[in-house]
């Protein structure tokens, strides 16, 4: 069993808090396993009996009756009617519950949905309620909005490198190659051969993720454009872009005309399905956001690589994507840093330019400036990678993460250097 201690700890901290625990994340990242196996075992370990844990998998045909929200409500209330007993209720694949016409007001457009059912069940004094789902109807951000202050979200990501490494049989170098090629989708990590891993990820992309987005947003004739946009984003992870730039790319390279508003909508669909994420630019000295262009990253690099049939394996871009995901997993808000400064050119004319910091990571009163670099094997390369960091005059920690397995060290300007694997495996480093 692959341990997921970070998420188990979150569930434990939210136990019996009176809210609906909503487990979200991209499909097949391990949400159901976390709840039905890992959390179930934890509850048993603290004395909760199996009879107190009600589990209902709504994707099973045997439970089709409970895809009606009224029948689901009746069923759970019947099972939990003994108020002297405290119950933990797990509803898996909650999106399978259909919206129905309210039978008590037949002449109106009033509907009853799973949201109505779970909000009602949440109010039972002897019930602690947990729900999870596995398609874009459940995973999209608008569901969280519907629950408003009655839901407590636990965002689950694919395996972090540490989670992957802790269950990997092999040395560190091989583990890193496997991870930056095939990513951290839990089932992919259990496959034995490259062919099995590749097929699983490609089938998951075409048969699950794209299908979900197309069905949810009723996209038919433009499906090829949406898929082509995924290819473009996959090819340019970590590059600054925006919908207008992408529209121009389609016209010049793909010889297709797609307006920027459509592209913007498609990008939002991908984000709602937790396939991609983005980072906006932040002017560090000016202390303000620059809304465009943005950088896009995949929630799992294995999915990104599968989308491109494993043709583009640029380790620098993949490493940057992995660092971005790691920071998000650790709960940081992540921006792209911009450092502006003035200088005089060879003719003595004043010029203004911008330097980039790959990531500005914020959490509470913590802030870290992080640069991703394949290597710093020459003074010129070291200066290139640290030029932006040297021009930040605050006291927050400045870090360069390199691919090489190096002994962590700090230079005379206070900039810290660490190898990628040590950075990913040492969760205490960012403190």
C-alpha positions as a Markdown table, in Angstrom:
| # | Residue | x | y | z |
|---|---|---|---|---|
| 1 | Unk | 0.0 | 0.0 | 0.0 |
| 2 | Unk | 1.3 | 3.4 | -0.9 |
| 3 | Unk | 1.1 | 5.6 | 2.2 |
| 4 | Unk | -0.5 | 9.0 | 1.8 |
| 5 | Unk | 0.3 | 10.5 | 5.3 |
| 6 | Unk | -0.2 | 14.1 | 4.3 |
| 7 | Unk | -3.8 | 13.5 | 3.3 |
| 8 | Unk | -4.6 | 11.1 | 6.1 |
| 9 | Unk | -3.4 | 13.8 | 8.5 |
| 10 | Unk | -5.8 | 16.3 | 6.8 |
| 11 | Unk | -8.8 | 14.0 | 7.1 |
| 12 | Unk | -7.9 | 13.3 | 10.8 |
| 13 | Unk | -7.7 | 17.0 | 11.5 |
| 14 | Unk | -11.2 | 17.6 | 10.0 |
| 15 | Unk | -12.9 | 14.6 | 11.6 |
| 16 | Unk | -16.2 | 15.4 | 13.2 |
| 17 | Unk | -15.9 | 19.2 | 12.4 |
| 18 | Unk | -19.6 | 19.4 | 11.4 |
| 19 | Unk | -18.8 | 20.0 | 7.7 |
| 20 | Unk | -19.0 | 17.9 | 4.5 |
| 21 | Unk | -15.5 | 16.7 | 3.7 |
| 22 | Unk | -15.1 | 17.0 | 0.0 |
| 23 | Unk | -12.2 | 15.0 | -1.5 |
| 24 | Unk | -11.2 | 16.6 | -4.8 |
| 25 | Unk | -8.4 | 16.1 | -7.3 |
| 26 | Unk | -7.9 | 14.8 | -10.8 |
| 27 | Unk | -9.3 | 11.4 | -11.7 |
| 28 | Unk | -7.3 | 8.3 | -10.6 |
| 29 | Unk | -5.1 | 10.3 | -8.3 |
| 30 | Unk | -6.1 | 8.1 | -5.3 |
| 31 | Unk | -9.1 | 9.8 | -3.7 |
| 32 | Unk | -11.3 | 6.8 | -3.2 |
| 33 | Unk | -8.3 | 4.6 | -2.0 |
| 34 | Unk | -7.5 | 7.3 | 0.5 |
| 35 | Unk | -11.0 | 7.3 | 1.9 |
| 36 | Unk | -12.0 | 3.6 | 1.7 |
| 37 | Unk | -8.7 | 2.0 | 2.6 |
| 38 | Unk | -6.3 | 4.3 | 4.3 |
| 39 | Unk | -8.8 | 6.4 | 6.3 |
| 40 | Unk | -11.0 | 3.4 | 7.0 |
| 41 | Unk | -8.0 | 1.6 | 8.5 |
| 42 | Unk | -7.2 | 4.7 | 10.7 |
| 43 | Unk | -10.8 | 4.8 | 12.1 |
| 44 | Unk | -10.5 | 1.1 | 12.9 |
| 45 | Unk | -7.2 | 1.8 | 14.7 |
| 46 | Unk | -8.8 | 4.3 | 17.0 |
| 47 | Unk | -11.7 | 2.0 | 18.0 |
| 48 | Unk | -14.3 | 2.8 | 15.3 |
| 49 | Unk | -16.2 | -0.4 | 14.4 |
| 50 | Unk | -16.9 | -1.4 | 10.8 |
| 51 | Unk | -20.6 | -1.2 | 11.7 |
| 52 | Unk | -20.2 | 2.6 | 12.3 |
| 53 | Unk | -18.6 | 3.1 | 8.8 |
| 54 | Unk | -21.2 | 3.3 | 6.0 |
| 55 | Unk | -19.6 | 3.0 | 2.6 |
| 56 | Unk | -21.6 | 3.4 | -0.6 |
| 57 | Unk | -20.1 | 3.2 | -4.1 |
| 58 | Unk | -22.6 | 4.9 | -6.3 |
| 59 | Unk | -20.9 | 3.7 | -9.5 |
| 60 | Unk | -21.9 | 0.1 | -8.9 |
| 61 | Unk | -25.0 | -1.2 | -10.6 |
| 62 | Unk | -26.2 | -2.8 | -7.4 |
| 63 | Unk | -26.5 | 0.8 | -5.9 |
| 64 | Unk | -28.2 | 2.4 | -9.0 |
| 65 | Unk | -31.3 | 3.1 | -7.0 |
| 66 | Unk | -29.4 | 5.5 | -4.8 |
| 67 | Unk | -28.5 | 7.7 | -7.8 |
| 68 | Unk | -31.9 | 9.2 | -7.1 |
| 69 | Unk | -31.1 | 11.9 | -4.4 |
| 70 | Unk | -34.4 | 11.3 | -2.5 |
| 71 | Unk | -33.7 | 7.5 | -2.4 |
| 72 | Unk | -30.1 | 8.2 | -1.3 |
| 73 | Unk | -31.3 | 10.4 | 1.5 |
| 74 | Unk | -33.8 | 7.8 | 2.7 |
| 75 | Unk | -31.2 | 5.1 | 2.7 |
| 76 | Unk | -28.6 | 6.9 | 4.7 |
| 77 | Unk | -31.1 | 8.2 | 7.2 |
| 78 | Unk | -32.4 | 4.7 | 7.8 |
| 79 | Unk | -28.9 | 3.3 | 8.4 |
| 80 | Unk | -28.1 | 6.1 | 10.8 |
| 81 | Unk | -31.4 | 6.4 | 12.7 |
| 82 | Unk | -29.9 | 5.0 | 15.9 |
| 83 | Unk | -28.9 | 8.3 | 17.5 |
| 84 | Unk | -26.9 | 6.6 | 20.2 |
| 85 | Unk | -24.3 | 5.5 | 17.7 |
| 86 | Unk | -22.0 | 7.9 | 15.8 |
| 87 | Unk | -21.5 | 7.0 | 12.1 |
| 88 | Unk | -19.0 | 7.9 | 9.4 |
| 89 | Unk | -20.6 | 8.0 | 6.0 |
| 90 | Unk | -18.5 | 7.7 | 2.8 |
| 91 | Unk | -20.3 | 8.4 | -0.5 |
| 92 | Unk | -18.1 | 7.5 | -3.5 |
| 93 | Unk | -18.7 | 8.8 | -7.0 |
| 94 | Unk | -21.3 | 11.2 | -5.7 |
| 95 | Unk | -21.6 | 12.7 | -9.2 |
| 96 | Unk | -23.5 | 9.6 | -10.2 |
| 97 | Unk | -26.5 | 11.0 | -8.3 |
| 98 | Unk | -28.7 | 12.7 | -10.9 |
| 99 | Unk | -30.6 | 15.9 | -10.6 |
| 100 | Unk | -34.4 | 15.2 | -10.6 |
| 101 | Unk | -37.5 | 17.2 | -10.8 |
| 102 | Unk | -38.8 | 18.0 | -7.3 |
| 103 | Unk | -41.9 | 15.7 | -7.0 |
| 104 | Unk | -43.5 | 18.0 | -4.5 |
| 105 | Unk | -43.6 | 21.0 | -6.8 |
| 106 | Unk | -44.2 | 19.4 | -10.2 |
| 107 | Unk | -45.3 | 22.5 | -12.0 |
| 108 | Unk | -42.0 | 24.4 | -11.5 |
| 109 | Unk | -38.5 | 24.0 | -12.6 |
| 110 | Unk | -37.4 | 23.1 | -9.1 |
| 111 | Unk | -34.7 | 20.4 | -9.0 |
| 112 | Unk | -33.3 | 18.2 | -6.3 |
| 113 | Unk | -29.5 | 17.4 | -6.6 |
| 114 | Unk | -26.9 | 15.6 | -4.6 |
| 115 | Unk | -25.9 | 18.9 | -3.1 |
| 116 | Unk | -29.3 | 19.1 | -1.4 |
| 117 | Unk | -29.0 | 15.5 | -0.2 |
| 118 | Unk | -25.5 | 15.9 | 1.3 |
| 119 | Unk | -26.2 | 19.3 | 2.9 |
| 120 | Unk | -29.3 | 17.6 | 4.6 |
| 121 | Unk | -27.2 | 14.6 | 5.8 |
| 122 | Unk | -24.5 | 16.9 | 7.1 |
| 123 | Unk | -27.0 | 18.3 | 9.6 |
| 124 | Unk | -27.5 | 14.9 | 11.3 |
| 125 | Unk | -25.9 | 15.1 | 14.7 |
| 126 | Unk | -24.6 | 11.5 | 14.7 |
| 127 | Unk | -23.1 | 11.6 | 11.2 |
| 128 | Unk | -19.6 | 12.6 | 9.9 |
| 129 | Unk | -20.0 | 12.9 | 6.1 |
| 130 | Unk | -17.3 | 12.4 | 3.4 |
| 131 | Unk | -17.9 | 12.5 | -0.3 |
| 132 | Unk | -15.7 | 11.9 | -3.3 |
| 133 | Unk | -16.1 | 11.8 | -7.1 |
| 134 | Unk | -14.3 | 10.9 | -10.2 |
| 135 | Unk | -15.3 | 13.1 | -13.1 |
| 136 | Unk | -15.4 | 16.7 | -14.0 |
| 137 | Unk | -18.9 | 17.2 | -12.7 |
| 138 | Unk | -17.8 | 16.5 | -9.2 |
| 139 | Unk | -14.2 | 17.8 | -9.4 |
| 140 | Unk | -14.9 | 21.2 | -10.9 |
| 141 | Unk | -14.6 | 24.2 | -8.7 |
| 142 | Unk | -18.2 | 25.2 | -9.1 |
| 143 | Unk | -19.3 | 22.3 | -6.8 |
| 144 | Unk | -17.1 | 23.6 | -4.0 |
| 145 | Unk | -18.8 | 27.0 | -4.5 |
| 146 | Unk | -22.3 | 25.4 | -4.2 |
| 147 | Unk | -21.5 | 24.1 | -0.8 |
| 148 | Unk | -20.2 | 27.5 | 0.3 |
| 149 | Unk | -19.3 | 27.4 | 4.0 |
| 150 | Unk | -20.7 | 23.9 | 4.5 |
| 151 | Unk | -17.9 | 22.1 | 2.7 |
| 152 | Unk | -14.3 | 21.4 | 3.8 |
| 153 | Unk | -12.1 | 20.5 | 0.8 |
| 154 | Unk | -9.2 | 18.1 | 0.9 |
| 155 | Unk | -7.3 | 18.5 | -2.4 |
| 156 | Unk | -5.5 | 15.3 | -3.4 |
| 157 | Unk | -2.7 | 15.3 | -5.9 |
| 158 | Unk | -0.9 | 12.5 | -7.7 |
| 159 | Unk | 2.0 | 11.0 | -5.8 |
| 160 | Unk | 4.7 | 13.5 | -4.8 |
| 161 | Unk | 8.2 | 12.4 | -5.5 |
| 162 | Unk | 8.6 | 11.4 | -1.8 |
| 163 | Unk | 5.5 | 9.2 | -1.9 |
| 164 | Unk | 6.7 | 7.7 | -5.1 |
| 165 | Unk | 10.3 | 7.1 | -3.9 |
| 166 | Unk | 9.2 | 5.6 | -0.5 |
| 167 | Unk | 7.4 | 2.8 | -2.4 |
| 168 | Unk | 9.9 | 2.5 | -5.2 |
| 169 | Unk | 12.2 | -0.6 | -5.5 |
| 170 | Unk | 15.5 | 0.7 | -7.0 |
| 171 | Unk | 18.1 | 3.4 | -6.6 |
| 172 | Unk | 17.6 | 7.2 | -6.5 |
| 173 | Unk | 18.8 | 7.8 | -10.1 |
| 174 | Unk | 16.4 | 5.2 | -11.5 |
| 175 | Unk | 13.6 | 6.5 | -9.3 |
| 176 | Unk | 14.1 | 10.0 | -10.7 |
| 177 | Unk | 14.1 | 8.8 | -14.3 |
| 178 | Unk | 10.9 | 6.9 | -13.7 |
| 179 | Unk | 9.2 | 9.8 | -12.0 |
| 180 | Unk | 10.0 | 12.5 | -14.5 |
| 181 | Unk | 9.0 | 10.2 | -17.4 |
| 182 | Unk | 5.9 | 8.6 | -16.0 |
| 183 | Unk | 4.9 | 10.9 | -13.2 |
| 184 | Unk | 3.0 | 10.0 | -10.0 |
| 185 | Unk | -0.4 | 8.6 | -11.0 |
| 186 | Unk | -0.7 | 5.8 | -8.4 |
| 187 | Unk | -1.7 | 3.0 | -10.8 |
| 188 | Unk | 1.0 | 4.0 | -13.3 |
| 189 | Unk | 3.5 | 3.6 | -10.5 |
| 190 | Unk | 2.4 | 0.0 | -10.0 |
| 191 | Unk | 2.9 | -1.0 | -13.7 |
| 192 | Unk | 6.0 | -3.1 | -14.3 |
| 193 | Unk | 7.1 | -2.2 | -17.9 |
| 194 | Unk | 7.5 | 1.1 | -19.8 |
| 195 | Unk | 4.9 | -0.2 | -22.3 |
| 196 | Unk | 2.3 | -0.8 | -19.6 |
| 197 | Unk | 2.9 | 2.6 | -18.0 |
| 198 | Unk | 2.7 | 4.4 | -21.3 |
| 199 | Unk | -0.5 | 2.7 | -22.4 |
| 200 | Unk | -2.2 | 3.3 | -19.0 |
| 201 | Unk | -1.4 | 7.0 | -19.1 |
| 202 | Unk | -2.4 | 7.5 | -22.7 |
| 203 | Unk | -5.7 | 5.5 | -22.3 |
| 204 | Unk | -6.4 | 7.5 | -19.1 |
| 205 | Unk | -6.0 | 10.8 | -21.0 |
| 206 | Unk | -8.1 | 9.8 | -24.0 |
| 207 | Unk | -10.7 | 7.6 | -22.4 |
| 208 | Unk | -11.3 | 9.5 | -19.2 |
| 209 | Unk | -10.0 | 13.1 | -19.0 |
| 210 | Unk | -10.9 | 14.3 | -22.5 |
| 211 | Unk | -14.2 | 12.4 | -22.5 |
| 212 | Unk | -15.2 | 14.1 | -19.2 |
| 213 | Unk | -14.4 | 17.6 | -20.4 |
| 214 | Unk | -16.2 | 17.0 | -23.7 |
| 215 | Unk | -19.3 | 15.6 | -22.0 |
| 216 | Unk | -19.5 | 18.1 | -19.3 |
| 217 | Unk | -19.3 | 21.1 | -21.6 |
| 218 | Unk | -21.1 | 19.5 | -24.5 |
| 219 | Unk | -18.3 | 20.0 | -27.0 |
| 220 | Unk | -18.8 | 18.1 | -30.3 |
| 221 | Unk | -17.7 | 19.8 | -33.5 |
| 222 | Unk | -14.8 | 21.6 | -31.8 |
| 223 | Unk | -13.4 | 18.6 | -30.0 |
| 224 | Unk | -10.3 | 18.4 | -32.3 |
| 225 | Unk | -9.5 | 22.1 | -31.4 |
| 226 | Unk | -9.6 | 21.3 | -27.7 |
| 227 | Unk | -7.3 | 18.4 | -28.1 |
| 228 | Unk | -4.9 | 20.4 | -30.2 |
| 229 | Unk | -4.8 | 23.1 | -27.5 |
| 230 | Unk | -3.8 | 20.4 | -25.0 |
| 231 | Unk | -1.0 | 19.4 | -27.3 |
| 232 | Unk | 0.2 | 23.1 | -27.5 |
| 233 | Unk | 0.1 | 23.5 | -23.8 |
| 234 | Unk | 1.9 | 20.2 | -23.3 |
| 235 | Unk | 4.7 | 21.3 | -25.6 |
| 236 | Unk | 5.2 | 24.6 | -23.8 |
| 237 | Unk | 4.9 | 23.9 | -20.1 |
| 238 | Unk | 6.6 | 26.7 | -18.1 |
| 239 | Unk | 6.5 | 29.2 | -21.0 |
| 240 | Unk | 4.8 | 32.5 | -20.7 |
| 241 | Unk | 1.6 | 32.7 | -22.8 |
| 242 | Unk | -2.0 | 33.8 | -22.8 |
| 243 | Unk | -5.1 | 33.1 | -24.9 |
| 244 | Unk | -4.3 | 35.7 | -27.5 |
| 245 | Unk | -0.8 | 34.2 | -28.0 |
| 246 | Unk | -2.2 | 30.8 | -28.3 |
| 247 | Unk | -4.8 | 31.9 | -30.8 |
| 248 | Unk | -2.0 | 33.4 | -32.9 |
| 249 | Unk | -0.1 | 30.1 | -32.6 |
| 250 | Unk | -3.1 | 28.2 | -33.9 |
| 251 | Unk | -3.3 | 30.5 | -36.9 |
| 252 | Unk | 0.4 | 30.6 | -37.8 |
| 253 | Unk | 1.4 | 27.0 | -37.0 |
| 254 | Unk | -1.9 | 25.0 | -37.2 |
| 255 | Unk | -3.5 | 27.1 | -39.8 |
| 256 | Unk | -6.7 | 27.3 | -37.8 |
| 257 | Unk | -8.5 | 30.3 | -36.6 |
| 258 | Unk | -9.8 | 30.1 | -33.0 |
| 259 | Unk | -10.7 | 33.2 | -31.1 |
| 260 | Unk | -9.0 | 33.9 | -27.8 |
| 261 | Unk | -12.2 | 33.7 | -25.8 |
| 262 | Unk | -12.8 | 30.1 | -26.9 |
| 263 | Unk | -9.2 | 29.3 | -26.0 |
| 264 | Unk | -9.7 | 30.9 | -22.6 |
| 265 | Unk | -12.8 | 28.8 | -22.0 |
| 266 | Unk | -11.0 | 25.6 | -22.9 |
| 267 | Unk | -8.1 | 26.4 | -20.6 |
| 268 | Unk | -10.6 | 27.0 | -17.8 |
| 269 | Unk | -12.2 | 23.6 | -18.6 |
| 270 | Unk | -8.8 | 21.9 | -18.2 |
| 271 | Unk | -8.2 | 23.7 | -14.9 |
| 272 | Unk | -11.7 | 22.8 | -13.6 |
| 273 | Unk | -10.9 | 19.1 | -14.3 |
| 274 | Unk | -7.6 | 19.6 | -12.4 |
| 275 | Unk | -5.5 | 18.7 | -15.5 |
| 276 | Unk | -3.5 | 21.9 | -15.5 |
| 277 | Unk | -2.7 | 24.7 | -13.2 |
| 278 | Unk | -1.3 | 28.2 | -13.8 |
| 279 | Unk | 1.0 | 30.7 | -12.2 |
| 280 | Unk | 0.6 | 34.5 | -12.6 |
| 281 | Unk | 3.5 | 36.9 | -12.6 |
| 282 | Unk | 4.2 | 39.0 | -9.5 |
| 283 | Unk | 6.3 | 42.1 | -9.6 |
| 284 | Unk | 8.5 | 41.6 | -6.5 |
| 285 | Unk | 9.7 | 45.1 | -6.1 |
| 286 | Unk | 6.5 | 46.8 | -7.2 |
| 287 | Unk | 4.5 | 44.3 | -5.1 |
| 288 | Unk | 1.7 | 43.9 | -7.6 |
| 289 | Unk | 0.4 | 41.2 | -9.9 |
| 290 | Unk | 0.8 | 41.2 | -13.7 |
| 291 | Unk | -2.2 | 39.2 | -14.9 |
| 292 | Unk | -0.9 | 38.3 | -18.3 |
| 293 | Unk | 0.9 | 36.3 | -19.7 |
| 294 | Unk | 0.8 | 33.3 | -17.4 |
| 295 | Unk | 2.6 | 30.0 | -17.1 |
| 296 | Unk | 0.8 | 26.7 | -17.4 |
| 297 | Unk | 1.8 | 23.4 | -15.8 |
| 298 | Unk | 0.4 | 19.9 | -15.8 |
| 299 | Unk | -0.8 | 18.4 | -12.5 |
| 300 | Unk | 1.2 | 15.3 | -13.4 |
| 301 | Unk | 4.2 | 15.2 | -15.7 |
| 302 | Unk | 3.5 | 11.6 | -16.7 |
| 303 | Unk | 0.1 | 12.7 | -18.2 |
| 304 | Unk | 1.8 | 15.6 | -20.0 |
| 305 | Unk | 4.5 | 13.3 | -21.4 |
| 306 | Unk | 1.8 | 10.7 | -22.5 |
| 307 | Unk | -0.1 | 13.5 | -24.3 |
| 308 | Unk | 3.0 | 14.0 | -26.4 |
| 309 | Unk | 3.7 | 10.3 | -26.8 |
| 310 | Unk | 6.8 | 10.7 | -24.7 |
| 311 | Unk | 8.5 | 12.6 | -27.6 |
| 312 | Unk | 9.5 | 15.8 | -25.8 |
| 313 | Unk | 11.5 | 14.9 | -22.7 |
| 314 | Unk | 13.2 | 18.2 | -22.0 |
| 315 | Unk | 14.3 | 17.6 | -18.4 |
| 316 | Unk | 14.6 | 21.3 | -17.6 |
| 317 | Unk | 11.0 | 22.0 | -18.3 |
| 318 | Unk | 9.8 | 18.8 | -16.7 |
| 319 | Unk | 11.9 | 19.5 | -13.6 |
| 320 | Unk | 10.3 | 23.0 | -13.3 |
| 321 | Unk | 6.8 | 21.5 | -13.6 |
| 322 | Unk | 7.7 | 19.0 | -10.8 |
| 323 | Unk | 8.9 | 21.7 | -8.5 |
| 324 | Unk | 5.7 | 23.7 | -9.2 |
| 325 | Unk | 3.6 | 20.7 | -8.3 |
| 326 | Unk | 5.6 | 20.0 | -5.2 |
| 327 | Unk | 5.1 | 23.5 | -3.9 |
| 328 | Unk | 1.4 | 23.2 | -4.5 |
| 329 | Unk | 1.3 | 19.9 | -2.7 |
| 330 | Unk | 3.0 | 21.5 | 0.3 |
| 331 | Unk | 0.3 | 24.1 | 0.4 |
| 332 | Unk | 2.1 | 27.1 | -1.1 |
| 333 | Unk | 0.5 | 29.7 | -3.3 |
| 334 | Unk | 2.9 | 29.9 | -6.3 |
| 335 | Unk | 3.6 | 32.9 | -8.6 |
| 336 | Unk | 6.2 | 33.6 | -11.2 |
| 337 | Unk | 8.5 | 36.4 | -9.9 |
| 338 | Unk | 9.5 | 39.5 | -12.0 |
| 339 | Unk | 12.4 | 41.7 | -10.9 |
| 340 | Unk | 12.6 | 45.1 | -12.7 |
| 341 | Unk | 15.8 | 47.1 | -12.7 |
| 342 | Unk | 17.4 | 50.0 | -14.5 |
| 343 | Unk | 20.8 | 50.1 | -16.1 |
| 344 | Unk | 22.8 | 52.0 | -18.7 |
| 345 | Unk | 23.7 | 50.5 | -22.0 |
| 346 | Unk | 27.1 | 50.9 | -23.8 |
| 347 | Unk | 26.1 | 54.3 | -25.1 |
| 348 | Unk | 25.1 | 55.5 | -21.6 |
| 349 | Unk | 21.4 | 55.5 | -22.2 |
| 350 | Unk | 19.1 | 54.4 | -19.4 |
| 351 | Unk | 17.3 | 51.2 | -19.9 |
| 352 | Unk | 14.8 | 49.1 | -18.0 |
| 353 | Unk | 14.6 | 45.3 | -18.1 |
| 354 | Unk | 12.9 | 42.4 | -16.4 |
| 355 | Unk | 14.4 | 39.3 | -14.9 |
| 356 | Unk | 12.4 | 36.3 | -13.9 |
| 357 | Unk | 12.3 | 34.2 | -10.7 |
| 358 | Unk | 10.8 | 30.8 | -11.6 |
| 359 | Unk | 8.7 | 30.7 | -8.4 |
| 360 | Unk | 7.7 | 32.9 | -5.6 |
| 361 | Unk | 6.2 | 30.5 | -3.0 |
| 362 | Unk | 4.0 | 32.0 | -0.2 |
| 363 | Unk | 2.3 | 30.4 | 2.8 |
| 364 | Unk | 1.2 | 32.5 | 5.7 |
| 365 | Unk | 4.2 | 34.6 | 6.7 |
| 366 | Unk | 6.6 | 32.4 | 4.8 |
| 367 | Unk | 8.1 | 33.3 | 1.4 |
| 368 | Unk | 10.7 | 31.6 | -0.7 |
| 369 | Unk | 12.2 | 32.6 | -4.0 |
| 370 | Unk | 13.1 | 29.5 | -6.0 |
| 371 | Unk | 15.0 | 29.1 | -9.3 |
| 372 | Unk | 15.1 | 25.8 | -11.2 |
| 373 | Unk | 18.3 | 25.0 | -13.0 |
| 374 | Unk | 19.7 | 21.9 | -14.7 |
| 375 | Unk | 23.2 | 22.9 | -13.6 |
| 376 | Unk | 25.4 | 25.8 | -12.5 |
| 377 | Unk | 28.6 | 24.3 | -13.8 |
| 378 | Unk | 30.3 | 27.5 | -14.8 |
| 379 | Unk | 30.6 | 31.0 | -13.3 |
| 380 | Unk | 28.6 | 32.4 | -16.2 |
| 381 | Unk | 25.8 | 29.8 | -15.8 |
| 382 | Unk | 25.7 | 30.5 | -12.0 |
| 383 | Unk | 25.4 | 34.2 | -12.6 |
| 384 | Unk | 22.7 | 33.7 | -15.2 |
| 385 | Unk | 20.6 | 31.6 | -12.8 |
| 386 | Unk | 21.1 | 33.9 | -9.8 |
| 387 | Unk | 21.0 | 37.3 | -11.4 |
| 388 | Unk | 17.3 | 37.9 | -10.5 |
| 389 | Unk | 17.8 | 36.5 | -7.0 |
| 390 | Unk | 20.7 | 38.9 | -6.4 |
| 391 | Unk | 18.5 | 41.9 | -7.1 |
| 392 | Unk | 15.9 | 41.0 | -4.5 |
| 393 | Unk | 16.7 | 43.0 | -1.4 |
| 394 | Unk | 14.4 | 41.4 | 1.2 |
| 395 | Unk | 15.4 | 38.8 | 3.8 |
| 396 | Unk | 13.4 | 35.8 | 2.5 |
| 397 | Unk | 15.2 | 32.7 | 1.6 |
| 398 | Unk | 16.5 | 32.4 | -2.0 |
| 399 | Unk | 17.1 | 28.9 | -3.4 |
| 400 | Unk | 18.5 | 27.4 | -6.6 |
| 401 | Unk | 17.4 | 23.8 | -7.2 |
| 402 | Unk | 19.7 | 21.9 | -9.6 |
| 403 | Unk | 19.4 | 18.5 | -11.2 |
| 404 | Unk | 22.8 | 17.3 | -9.9 |
| 405 | Unk | 23.1 | 15.4 | -6.6 |
| 406 | Unk | 25.0 | 18.0 | -4.7 |
| 407 | Unk | 25.8 | 18.7 | -1.1 |
| 408 | Unk | 23.5 | 21.6 | -0.1 |
| 409 | Unk | 25.5 | 24.8 | 0.3 |
| 410 | Unk | 25.1 | 28.6 | 0.7 |
| 411 | Unk | 27.1 | 31.1 | -1.3 |
| 412 | Unk | 28.6 | 34.4 | -0.1 |
| 413 | Unk | 25.4 | 36.3 | -1.0 |
| 414 | Unk | 23.1 | 34.0 | 1.0 |
| 415 | Unk | 21.7 | 32.0 | -1.9 |
| 416 | Unk | 21.2 | 28.4 | -1.1 |
| 417 | Unk | 21.8 | 25.5 | -3.6 |
| 418 | Unk | 20.3 | 22.0 | -3.3 |
| 419 | Unk | 19.8 | 19.0 | -5.6 |
| 420 | Unk | 16.4 | 18.3 | -6.9 |
| 421 | Unk | 16.0 | 15.0 | -5.2 |
| 422 | Unk | 17.0 | 16.4 | -1.8 |
| 423 | Unk | 14.7 | 19.3 | -2.3 |
| 424 | Unk | 11.7 | 16.9 | -3.0 |
| 425 | Unk | 12.6 | 14.4 | -0.3 |
| 426 | Unk | 13.3 | 16.9 | 2.5 |
| 427 | Unk | 10.0 | 18.5 | 3.4 |
| 428 | Unk | 11.6 | 20.3 | 6.3 |
| 429 | Unk | 13.8 | 22.3 | 3.9 |
| 430 | Unk | 11.2 | 25.0 | 3.2 |
| 431 | Unk | 10.9 | 26.3 | 6.8 |
